[in-house]
Amino acid sequence: MIEIKNLLFQPLTFHLAGSGRGLHLSPRERRTLGEDDISPEINAAAKRGFVSLTPATPTVPEPETAREEPVETETENTGANGGKRRKRR
């Protein structure tokens, strides 16, 4: 997989290789493409500095660890007045 990033502050449109599909990139947008979708037009834009082509590393979501939440003892919500605010004078 290849990540393509538009380096310009204007939208770009490219034809993809091997199909009749196209690719529209908004300003500074990133997309991930298969290596067989990279066309000569995209390679030429990369050589001119319009887009950046980098190998995309697959991101593996990290499993969430169990969080220990503190037990509420006596806080402002459980105080003497039952969590009610005093009226300002």
Secondary structure, 3 states (H helix, E strand, C coil): CEEEEECCCCCEEEECCCCCCEEEECCCCEEEECHHHCCHHHHHHHHCCCEEEEECCCCCCCCCCCCCCCCCCCCCCCCCCCCCCCCCC
